């Protein structure tokens, strides 16, 4: 209960500040952060419309504060964020696709589809998920994050896509987490650079998230 109260307080303050600032994430200098624009009065990435809907939806679910439900309704009824989010991802040209955008999209979709009950809105969110799946269904697993998208898609849709033997092997081998060799250019005090070849690996946080998320929702067998 103590931890729940802390989470409620954090969301109330953090998301509440964003709502108060007209859906902008403001830095300590009072200026808009580089990627913090979800403002209905400013041109912004359609992905951020989905992120904004998810933020206030979750904030209301956790805190029960009516202002977040009102903010969600405002974004839909007046600013049509539910329509804007339909084009969250880029399908063509492929050069405009960004895997880190997919990460924000899949987490936001999971939250709004988890808590939304309106069938029309759920249908719109599913349309967005279908557009994402058009790209994800053929995704490769060099990155440590990509299998997470497949797990979340399966969790949302219950279509059993994680039963694919190839995807099971990805989970068993934790693809994307292999240690690699890379050459780095290190700046020196005299203005020159020095080439250093060393081992590196990707974010261990993603490894932990994938593993325990997979364990919790049954995608990973503990015996593996």
WOJO-V774351 format. One record per residue. RES is the residue in three letters. SS is DSSP state (helix for helix, strand for strand, loop for the rest). PHI is phi in degrees with one decimal (* if undefined). PSI is psi in whole degrees, 0 to 359 (999 if undefined). Layout:
BEGIN
((RES & SS & PHI & PSI) (RES & SS & PHI & PSI))
END
This chain:
BEGIN
((UNK & loop & * & 321) (UNK & helix & -63.0 & 317) (UNK & helix & -66.2 & 321) (UNK & helix & -61.3 & 318) (UNK & helix & -62.9 & 320) (UNK & helix & -64.3 & 318) (UNK & helix & -64.1 & 316) (UNK & helix & -58.3 & 316) (UNK & helix & -64.1 & 318) (UNK & helix & -63.1 & 312) (UNK & helix & -64.4 & 320) (UNK & helix & -60.0 & 316) (UNK & helix & -73.7 & 314) (UNK & helix & -72.4 & 304) (UNK & helix & -69.4 & 326) (UNK & helix & -59.9 & 319) (UNK & helix & -63.7 & 320) (UNK & helix & -64.1 & 316) (UNK & helix & -62.8 & 316) (UNK & helix & -62.3 & 330) (UNK & loop & -92.0 & 25) (UNK & loop & 59.2 & 46) (UNK & loop & 60.5 & 44) (UNK & strand & -126.0 & 142) (UNK & strand & -94.6 & 113) (UNK & strand & -100.2 & 137) (UNK & loop & -82.4 & 177) (UNK & loop & -63.4 & 336) (UNK & loop & -84.8 & 5) (UNK & loop & 81.5 & 7) (UNK & loop & -105.2 & 154) (UNK & strand & -65.1 & 132) (UNK & strand & -68.3 & 163) (UNK & strand & -58.5 & 318) (UNK & strand & -113.9 & 19) (UNK & strand & -99.9 & 25) (UNK & strand & -98.4 & 104) (UNK & loop & -119.0 & 18) (UNK & loop & -73.4 & 130) (UNK & loop & -67.5 & 342) (UNK & loop & -94.8 & 1) (UNK & loop & -126.3 & 143) (UNK & loop & -60.2 & 133) (UNK & loop & -149.1 & 161) (UNK & loop & -58.6 & 137) (UNK & helix & -62.7 & 333) (UNK & helix & -57.9 & 323) (UNK & helix & -68.9 & 338) (UNK & helix & -65.5 & 318) (UNK & helix & -66.6 & 318) (UNK & helix & -61.4 & 318) (UNK & helix & -63.8 & 316) (UNK & helix & -60.8 & 317) (UNK & helix & -63.8 & 318) (UNK & helix & -61.5 & 311) (UNK & helix & -75.3 & 331) (UNK & helix & -65.0 & 314) (UNK & helix & -68.0 & 319) (UNK & helix & -59.4 & 319) (UNK & helix & -68.2 & 319) (UNK & helix & -61.2 & 320) (UNK & helix & -82.9 & 318) (UNK & helix & -94.3 & 333) (UNK & loop & 75.0 & 9) (UNK & loop & -77.4 & 127) (UNK & helix & -63.0 & 334) (UNK & helix & -62.1 & 331) (UNK & helix & -77.0 & 324) (UNK & helix & -64.7 & 322) (UNK & helix & -66.0 & 321) (UNK & helix & -64.7 & 319) (UNK & helix & -60.5 & 315) (UNK & helix & -65.9 & 320) (UNK & helix & -61.6 & 315) (UNK & helix & -62.4 & 330) (UNK & helix & -87.0 & 308) (UNK & helix & -70.5 & 320) (UNK & loop & -96.1 & 321) (UNK & loop & -109.3 & 356) (UNK & loop & 58.1 & 41) (UNK & helix & -63.6 & 333) (UNK & helix & -66.0 & 331) (UNK & helix & -83.2 & 321) (UNK & helix & -62.9 & 324) (UNK & helix & -70.9 & 349) (UNK & helix & -60.4 & 332) (UNK & helix & -106.7 & 39) (UNK & loop & -57.1 & 318) (UNK & loop & -110.6 & 161) (UNK & loop & -96.1 & 126) (UNK & loop & -95.8 & 312) (UNK & loop & -131.0 & 142) (UNK & loop & -74.7 & 158) (UNK & helix & -62.6 & 334) (UNK & helix & -64.3 & 341) (UNK & helix & -89.4 & 356) (UNK & loop & -76.1 & 137) (UNK & loop & -132.5 & 122) (UNK & helix & -64.8 & 330) (UNK & helix & -72.9 & 333) (UNK & helix & -66.8 & 322) (UNK & helix & -60.4 & 326) (UNK & helix & -63.3 & 316) (UNK & helix & -66.9 & 322) (UNK & helix & -65.8 & 314) (UNK & helix & -68.4 & 323) (UNK & helix & -68.2 & 321) (UNK & helix & -67.3 & 317) (UNK & helix & -62.5 & 319) (UNK & helix & -59.3 & 318) (UNK & helix & -71.4 & 314) (UNK & helix & -68.9 & 326) (UNK & helix & -78.0 & 337) (UNK & helix & -71.9 & 322) (UNK & helix & -106.7 & 346) (UNK & loop & -76.7 & 143) (UNK & loop & -120.7 & 346) (UNK & loop & -71.5 & 121) (UNK & helix & -63.0 & 327) (UNK & helix & -67.8 & 317) (UNK & helix & -68.3 & 320) (UNK & helix & -60.1 & 323) (UNK & helix & -64.3 & 320) (UNK & helix & -66.5 & 318) (UNK & helix & -65.4 & 325) (UNK & helix & -68.9 & 326) (UNK & helix & -61.6 & 319) (UNK & helix & -64.8 & 318) (UNK & helix & -61.8 & 322) (UNK & helix & -63.0 & 321) (UNK & helix & -63.7 & 319) (UNK & helix & -63.0 & 318) (UNK & helix & -64.7 & 332) (UNK & helix & -55.0 & 324) (UNK & helix & -88.3 & 315) (UNK & helix & -67.1 & 331) (UNK & loop & -61.8 & 336) (UNK & loop & -111.6 & 19) (UNK & loop & -69.8 & 148) (UNK & loop & -98.2 & 173) (UNK & loop & -124.4 & 34) (UNK & loop & -69.8 & 331) (UNK & loop & -89.7 & 147) (UNK & loop & -71.4 & 345) (UNK & loop & -91.0 & 338) (UNK & helix & -66.8 & 326) (UNK & helix & -65.9 & 335) (UNK & helix & -61.2 & 322) (UNK & helix & -63.4 & 320) (UNK & helix & -68.1 & 318) (UNK & helix & -61.3 & 315) (UNK & helix & -66.8 & 321) (UNK & helix & -59.9 & 315) (UNK & helix & -65.7 & 321) (UNK & helix & -63.9 & 320) (UNK & helix & -71.5 & 316) (UNK & helix & -95.5 & 337) (UNK & loop & 58.7 & 35) (UNK & loop & -88.7 & 354) (UNK & loop & 75.7 & 24) (UNK & helix & -69.2 & 340) (UNK & helix & -79.9 & 358) (UNK & helix & -81.0 & 352) (UNK & loop & -57.7 & 125) (UNK & helix & -55.2 & 325) (UNK & helix & -66.4 & 322) (UNK & helix & -74.1 & 328) (UNK & helix & -62.8 & 320) (UNK & helix & -65.1 & 324) (UNK & helix & -59.3 & 316) (UNK & helix & -66.2 & 318) (UNK & helix & -63.7 & 320) (UNK & helix & -91.4 & 353) (UNK & loop & 50.7 & 54) (UNK & loop & -52.3 & 144) (UNK & loop & 95.6 & 351) (UNK & loop & -108.0 & 8) (UNK & loop & -66.9 & 143) (UNK & loop & -76.0 & 137) (UNK & strand & -127.3 & 169) (UNK & strand & -104.2 & 143) (UNK & strand & -152.6 & 148) (UNK & strand & -98.7 & 127) (UNK & strand & -113.1 & 143) (UNK & strand & -96.2 & 111) (UNK & strand & -100.5 & 121) (UNK & strand & -68.9 & 138) (UNK & loop & -106.6 & 165) (UNK & loop & -64.3 & 332) (UNK & loop & -85.2 & 7) (UNK & loop & 93.2 & 350) (UNK & loop & -86.0 & 176) (UNK & strand & -122.3 & 152) (UNK & strand & -122.0 & 129) (UNK & strand & -83.0 & 128) (UNK & strand & -127.7 & 125) (UNK & strand & -97.9 & 127) (UNK & strand & -150.0 & 167) (UNK & strand & -80.7 & 150) (UNK & strand & -149.9 & 159) (UNK & loop & -139.9 & 168) (UNK & loop & -83.9 & 182) (UNK & loop & -61.1 & 124) (UNK & helix & -68.7 & 335) (UNK & helix & -62.6 & 322) (UNK & helix & -66.5 & 323) (UNK & helix & -60.0 & 311) (UNK & helix & -64.0 & 317) (UNK & helix & -61.2 & 310) (UNK & helix & -59.2 & 316) (UNK & helix & -65.7 & 308) (UNK & helix & -75.0 & 330) (UNK & helix & -63.9 & 314) (UNK & helix & -64.3 & 322) (UNK & helix & -65.3 & 313) (UNK & helix & -62.2 & 319) (UNK & loop & -97.2 & 9) (UNK & loop & 83.3 & 13) (UNK & loop & -81.3 & 338) (UNK & loop & -115.1 & 127) (UNK & loop & -81.9 & 126) (UNK & loop & -55.7 & 335) (UNK & loop & -71.9 & 344) (UNK & loop & -64.7 & 999))
END
